[in-house]
C-alpha cells in the first residue's frame, strides 16, 4: 500500500508532525475512549441489523472487522453501521470490505461524522476505504489527510469488478491523487448531493482527480446535485473505456486545474444544468490539448452514441486568463471537437452561457496559483483553513464555503426546468440523510435511487436499477392516494435506468411516485416522495 506524506499545502514533514496543544487535547480524548474499549451496540430495527458505533480511535474498524461468526462469515450481511452526529472516528487502517458495506450518519444528524486516517507507531497512515465489494456511504465527512497532516492517496479505492458505490450527502476532502479510483471494470458509481474538495497538489496538478477510471470501462456513473472545488486536474479522468453511461446533472464545479470533465469514449454522455467556474484554469501549454468538457467518438462504428450537452454555464475569470503566460499558454476550449459537433447538431448551443458568478463564500480564485505555477514556485489553492490547521479538530467547520449565488442572474433560472444551474443543495434543496432513510438491499436487486432534481419544476427524472429486463411503469399519486400522473409502460434493459416525468399539469405540493417493474411473472414495486415547487 502506498502512503504519502505530501501535504496539499506542500508543508515539510517536520511541520506536518507538529501538533497544537488544542489538538493534543482532542487526541487524548479519543485515546481515552479507545482505552475504555467502547464497542458498537447492535440490534434489529425494522427488519435490519443496525450497529451504532461510538466515536473514538479504531472503533469503526473494530466494529466492522470483528462483526463475524466463529467461521469467519458475516454475522448479518443486512447490517448498517450508524455513526454519531459530529463524532470523530480515527481510522486504525483502511476500511476494506469484501462484502456489501453500508455506513451512515445517525438519524437526525446535524453535523457529518468525521472519518480521519490515524497514524500508527511507525508514523504511517492508510487511505480511508478499499472497497472490494459494494459500498454505501451516507451523511459522512471523509478525509484522506491523516490526524497529523500527512496526505494519503485515493479516498475510496474500488478494487472489484461490478461493484456498486453510492456516496450520498457526503463530503470527501483532501487527497493527493483522487477521491475515487476504479481499479476494475464495470463499476456503478453514484455521487449524489455530495461535496468533493481539495484533491491533488499544485506542484503535481495531474494527480488531482475526482473519479479516475484507470482505463477500466465504467458501467454507470451518475453525478447529481454535487459540488467539486479545488481539484488540480479534473472531475472525471477517463483513460480508455469505453464507458456505458455517464451523467453529470446539476453540479457545481469551481477551480478545476487542467480540464473539467473528461468523458472519453462514452456510449451515452449527459452534461446538463451544470455551473462550471474556472475549470481548466492552468490553460494549455505547448503540446497540451485539454478541453473543459472532453468527449471522444465511439471506436465501434456500428454502435450509436447518445450525447446530451445543454443548459450549462462555463466561465473562467478574466484575472485567471490574464495570469496565464500570453506568449506560451492559451485558454482551454470549453468543448472538444466531438462534443461541439453534438452541440451544433442538437441546436441547443444557445442554452450554454458564459457568465461570471459571485458566490456567497467561495475559495479564492486561482489567478495567483496560475502565475506561481508557471514561475516554478506553486502556491496552494484556498482550502479555507488557517495555515497548519487540521479538520480533525472538531472546532473547525469541515464545510467552510457556501456556493449560493443570486437567482437574478441568467444562471439563476438557466436550468432545463427554470431552476438555478449547479448544485441545488446550496439553495436549500437537500439535507443530511439519516439511518432511517437508508434502504439496505441485497446486491443485484431492483433498487430505487430517488428522483433528481427534488424539489423540481416541472420536470424530474426517477432513477432506479433493474436486476432483469422488465416492463416498467411509473405512476404519481397525491397525498390522498389519487393517481394524478402516469408514464407509459416501457420495456427497459437491466442495469441503470430512468424515467422522465413532466408534472406541468400538477399544482405545487408533495407527491408519491410508484415504480413497478414486471418480469417473468414477478412484480416488484418501489415508492418514493417528490416535491413540486412552481
RAFENLIN-V888265 format. One record per run of one state. SS is the DSSP state (hx for helix, st for strand, lp for the rest). FROM is the first residue (numbers start at 1). TO is the last residue. Records with the same first field share a line. If there is no record, write none. Layout:
SS->FROM-TO, FROM-TO
This chain:
lp->1-12, 17-20, 36-40, 46-47, 54-55, 58-58, 66-67, 69-73, 75-78, 84-87, 92-94, 98-100, 106-112, 118-128, 132-134, 139-139, 144-144, 146-150, 152-155, 159-163, 169-170, 176-177, 183-186, 193-194, 200-200, 202-203, 208-208, 213-217, 225-226, 232-233, 238-240, 250-251, 257-260, 273-274, 280-283, 286-290, 297-305, 311-312, 316-317, 324-328, 331-332, 336-336, 347-348, 352-352, 354-358, 362-366, 375-401, 406-410, 414-423, 428-434, 438-446, 453-455, 457-458, 467-469, 478-482, 493-494, 503-508, 520-521, 533-534
hx->13-16, 21-35, 59-65, 205-207, 318-323, 337-346, 349-351, 367-374, 411-413, 424-427, 435-437
st->41-45, 48-53, 56-57, 68-68, 74-74, 79-83, 88-91, 95-97, 101-105, 113-117, 129-131, 135-138, 140-143, 145-145, 151-151, 156-158, 164-168, 171-175, 178-182, 187-192, 195-199, 201-201, 204-204, 209-212, 218-224, 227-231, 234-237, 241-249, 252-256, 261-272, 275-279, 284-285, 291-296, 306-310, 313-315, 329-330, 333-335, 353-353, 359-361, 402-405, 447-452, 456-456, 459-466, 470-477, 483-492, 495-502, 509-519, 522-532
